[in-house]
Amino acid sequence: MTGAKNGSQNRKREKVMSDEERIGEGLVRVGGMTRQQVDDILERQRQGNDSPFGVMAIELGYVDENELLQYLESRGL
């Protein structure tokens, strides 16, 4: 049972990572962040930081909170 639970958690984390990568890609596309900044956040998440992508981007000073909110609203999120 534990193996099934862990597999489910891993798939859930992969889905979250995919969503975050898309947010990062979009922010790079609109000039809100650099590719290097996105890669830095994704690496921190791979190393165990469970903070959401947007939270980390703001905390690291990579993107302004208002800019992130405007981008997310434009995507209907």
VENQUIGI-V990896 format. One record per backbone hydrogen bond with DSSP energy under -0.5 kcal/mol. CO is the residue of the C=O (numbers start at 1). NH is the residue of the N-H. E is the energy in kcal/mol with one decimal. If there is no record, write none. Layout:
BEGIN
CO&NH&E ; CO&NH&E
END
This chain:
BEGIN
1&5&-2.2 ; 2&6&-2.8 ; 3&7&-2.4 ; 4&8&-2.1 ; 5&9&-2.3 ; 6&10&-2.5 ; 7&11&-2.3 ; 8&12&-2.2 ; 9&13&-2.5 ; 10&14&-2.6 ; 11&15&-2.2 ; 12&16&-2.2 ; 13&17&-2.8 ; 14&18&-2.4 ; 15&19&-2.3 ; 16&20&-2.6 ; 17&21&-2.9 ; 18&22&-2.0 ; 19&23&-2.0 ; 20&24&-2.7 ; 21&25&-2.9 ; 22&26&-2.6 ; 23&27&-2.3 ; 24&28&-2.2 ; 25&29&-2.6 ; 26&30&-2.1 ; 27&32&-2.6 ; 27&33&-1.3 ; 28&31&-1.1 ; 34&38&-2.0 ; 35&39&-2.7 ; 36&40&-2.1 ; 37&41&-2.1 ; 38&42&-2.5 ; 39&43&-2.3 ; 40&44&-2.2 ; 41&45&-2.2 ; 42&46&-2.3 ; 43&47&-1.8 ; 44&49&-2.3 ; 45&48&-1.7 ; 48&50&-0.7 ; 52&56&-2.4 ; 53&57&-2.5 ; 54&58&-2.1 ; 55&59&-2.9 ; 56&60&-2.5 ; 57&62&-2.2 ; 57&63&-1.2 ; 58&61&-1.4 ; 64&68&-2.4 ; 65&69&-2.7 ; 66&70&-2.4 ; 67&71&-2.3 ; 68&72&-2.9 ; 69&73&-2.6 ; 70&74&-2.0 ; 71&75&-1.1 ; 72&75&-0.5 ; 72&77&-2.8 ; 73&76&-1.3
END
